[in-house]
Amino acid sequence: MANGSSASVVLQAPQAVRQAIQAGIVRVRRNVEQADIASLKDSYGKMQARSENDNRSWIFWAEYHGFNRFDCWHHSGVGSQRFPYDLFLPWHRAYLLYFERVALAANPGAVLPWWDWTSSTSHQVGVPASFSSSQAGDALASGPVPAGLRTNPNRTRRNPGSPSQLPSAPEIQSIIDNPTTFDDFSGQVQGQHDRIHGWTGGDMGVVAASAFDPIFWSHHCMIDRLWYLWQVKHGVDNIPPSYLNRTLAPWSLTVRDVLDVRQLGYTYGASRVRIQANAFNASVLQQTN
Ligand SMILES: [Cu+2]
């Protein structure tokens, strides 16, 4: 497929998502410990094998975050610019959505799984075993880095801390339960997010390189899930109104567009979900197992 035509496939993805929602079915992002790991590995392997000039490649998508485009939002900033608002959560939600469309195109079973670093398994093994194969070039254990970043080693590396230092489930639950503002919640979640990047170490500890590591996507899936859980508890549209029409550059999606994950065609946890077409308010959603 030529690059030009695959670009339009990716950028028109919300149309396909809309059709899936109108059919009454959305995909379910699962815990890494219950996910379809074989499909994910197949998909990531295909993306990693593509040339970095191919807009369906691993490197092309990772480069939105750090080297060499640096479009990501962290702590009220993009690159060296600072703003009086913080799009960390909505920006990464859009980013995961587009990345997942590419992963699903490579293998329809490659729904992004979340890495629950609070689970008892994580507190024993640290980085999930499925992402820690010692086989050279394993598509979940490491990802390729572009020659412009460095040539040796040409794949990502980690240097994780002790599993006992990972956040506890009660610690994270208290952040979700605590009634507070969106900005305060976002700041607290970013603090935990930073902590996991640092704990994982190696390339995950560096903004320029982190998105090339396959565990990045499941770490951010966990972060997106925490926002989802907070929204279920405190309101889907619980965000300053001035945020709603801000665009999540370089994409044309706005903050309003990404508030309701079920509008985006996915949810967390339940095996099957029915949704009323064009529903925006969470109160009209019906979840079935
Ligand atoms: Cu991150």
Boltz pocket constraint, residues with backbone or C-beta under 6 A from the ligand:
constraints:
  - pocket:
      binder: B
      contacts: [[A, 193], [A, 197], [A, 210], [A, 220]]
      max_distance: 6.0
